[in-house]
């Protein structure tokens, strides 16, 4: 099982944790959460990073549960 939390991504005020069987599934879940709950942060990141760069950055932060 893999996990990635909003806190891992720098959002200290959100306790959401994405969990999945694979890193890819976990990052997809985090992207969906971020788009719905943190659109301002996603928009800010989009100014300096491509979607692929964001995915890669999140993949590097995924942990084993």
C-alpha positions as CSV (number, residue, x, y, z in Angstrom):
1,X,0.0,0.0,0.0
2,X,1.2,3.5,-0.9
3,X,0.3,6.8,0.7
4,X,0.7,10.6,0.1
5,X,-0.6,13.2,2.4
6,X,-1.4,16.9,1.9
7,X,1.1,17.6,4.6
8,X,3.7,15.8,2.5
9,X,2.8,18.3,-0.2
10,X,3.2,21.3,2.1
11,X,-0.5,21.9,3.1
12,X,-0.2,21.8,6.9
13,X,-3.9,22.7,7.4
14,X,-5.3,19.6,5.6
15,X,-5.3,16.1,7.0
16,X,-6.2,14.3,3.8
17,X,-4.2,11.2,3.0
18,X,-4.4,9.5,-0.4
19,X,-3.8,5.7,-0.3
20,X,-3.6,3.2,-3.1
21,X,-2.1,0.0,-4.2
22,X,0.4,1.7,-6.5
23,X,2.2,5.1,-6.5
24,X,0.3,6.0,-9.7
25,X,-3.1,5.4,-8.1
26,X,-2.1,7.3,-5.0
27,X,-0.9,10.3,-7.0
28,X,-4.1,10.3,-9.1
29,X,-6.2,10.3,-5.9
30,X,-4.1,13.2,-4.6
31,X,-4.5,15.2,-7.8
32,X,-8.3,14.7,-7.7
33,X,-8.4,15.8,-4.0
34,X,-6.2,18.8,-4.7
35,X,-8.3,19.9,-7.7
36,X,-11.5,19.8,-5.7
37,X,-10.2,21.1,-2.3
38,X,-7.1,23.2,-3.1
39,X,-7.7,24.7,-6.6
40,X,-5.8,27.9,-5.7
41,X,-2.7,25.9,-4.9
42,X,-3.0,23.8,-8.0
43,X,-3.4,27.0,-10.1
44,X,-0.3,28.5,-8.5
45,X,1.7,25.4,-9.2
46,X,0.5,25.3,-12.7
47,X,2.1,28.7,-13.4
48,X,5.6,27.2,-12.9
49,X,5.2,23.5,-13.5
50,X,3.8,21.3,-16.2
51,X,1.2,18.6,-15.3
52,X,4.0,16.0,-15.8
53,X,6.3,17.9,-13.5
54,X,3.6,18.0,-10.8
55,X,3.0,14.3,-11.2
56,X,6.7,13.5,-11.0
57,X,7.2,15.7,-7.9
58,X,4.3,13.9,-6.2
59,X,5.6,10.5,-7.2
60,X,8.9,11.3,-5.4
61,X,7.0,12.0,-2.2
62,X,4.9,8.8,-2.2
63,X,5.7,6.5,0.8
64,X,5.1,2.9,1.7
65,X,2.4,2.6,4.3
